Amino acid sequence: MFREYDIRGQISESEMNEASMQQIGKAFGTFLLRQNISQTVVGHDFRSYSEKFYNAFISGVLKAGCTVIEVGMCLTPMLYYAQHYFKSRGGAMITASHNPNGWTGVKLSNDFSYTLIGDEVQQIYNLCI
């Protein structure tokens, strides 16, 4: 699930579900706060089930103590625009990207139009366990 540039998995009880998405959100919020970033914008793709994962992720971020600006359904470039518009270094896009239905995931950002990579994604994983 924790890949080089994002976190993605199949929707199931053992992999990606609302509880795991909430935990990822809480870990991301903690990650941001450790970098003195207290706000994030969050959006989701068009898939019929994405909104419930979006809400679970937001719940986790809020539990960590971050402020959330909800963008709702949007394209990833629109989320990057929202980061600039709201002056929010934090950003999260709930999306399965090019994967088929039955998958979901999240692209995370801690700077304007920048996606977390490698070691940063590993830090999110470590905060989840």
LINBELVEN-V277746 format. One record per residue. N is the residue number from 0. PHI is phi in whole degrees, 0 to 359 (none if undefined). D_FIRST is the distance of its C-alpha to the first C-alpha in whole Angstrom. Layout:
BEGIN
N&PHI&D_FIRST ; N&PHI&D_FIRST
END
This chain:
BEGIN
0&none&0 ; 1&273&4 ; 2&254&6 ; 3&293&10 ; 4&238&11 ; 5&195&8 ; 6&234&5 ; 7&219&5 ; 8&194&5 ; 9&283&9 ; 10&287&11 ; 11&193&12 ; 12&294&14 ; 13&265&11 ; 14&236&8 ; 15&254&8 ; 16&215&12 ; 17&298&14 ; 18&295&14 ; 19&292&11 ; 20&293&11 ; 21&296&15 ; 22&296&13 ; 23&297&11 ; 24&299&14 ; 25&295&16 ; 26&297&15 ; 27&296&15 ; 28&301&19 ; 29&297&19 ; 30&303&18 ; 31&297&20 ; 32&300&23 ; 33&293&23 ; 34&256&24 ; 35&61&27 ; 36&249&25 ; 37&250&26 ; 38&221&25 ; 39&217&22 ; 40&265&22 ; 41&224&20 ; 42&226&20 ; 43&216&18 ; 44&279&18 ; 45&277&21 ; 46&299&19 ; 47&300&21 ; 48&261&18 ; 49&294&17 ; 50&297&19 ; 51&292&19 ; 52&287&15 ; 53&301&17 ; 54&296&19 ; 55&295&17 ; 56&298&15 ; 57&301&19 ; 58&303&20 ; 59&294&18 ; 60&299&19 ; 61&296&23 ; 62&298&22 ; 63&286&21 ; 64&107&25 ; 65&271&24 ; 66&274&26 ; 67&241&24 ; 68&256&25 ; 69&274&24 ; 70&268&24 ; 71&82&23 ; 72&288&23 ; 73&198&23 ; 74&270&22 ; 75&304&20 ; 76&299&23 ; 77&292&25 ; 78&296&22 ; 79&299&23 ; 80&299&27 ; 81&299&26 ; 82&302&25 ; 83&292&28 ; 84&301&30 ; 85&268&30 ; 86&53&29 ; 87&245&26 ; 88&292&24 ; 89&281&21 ; 90&205&19 ; 91&215&16 ; 92&241&15 ; 93&279&14 ; 94&199&13 ; 95&265&11 ; 96&59&13 ; 97&274&15 ; 98&290&13 ; 99&287&15 ; 100&305&16 ; 101&99&14 ; 102&243&11 ; 103&209&10 ; 104&181&8 ; 105&210&10 ; 106&260&12 ; 107&242&14 ; 108&220&17 ; 109&237&20 ; 110&201&22 ; 111&301&24 ; 112&56&22 ; 113&243&20 ; 114&258&16 ; 115&302&14 ; 116&227&14 ; 117&30&13 ; 118&299&14 ; 119&292&14 ; 120&297&10 ; 121&297&11 ; 122&297&14 ; 123&297&12 ; 124&303&9 ; 125&298&13 ; 126&287&14 ; 127&279&12 ; 128&269&13
END
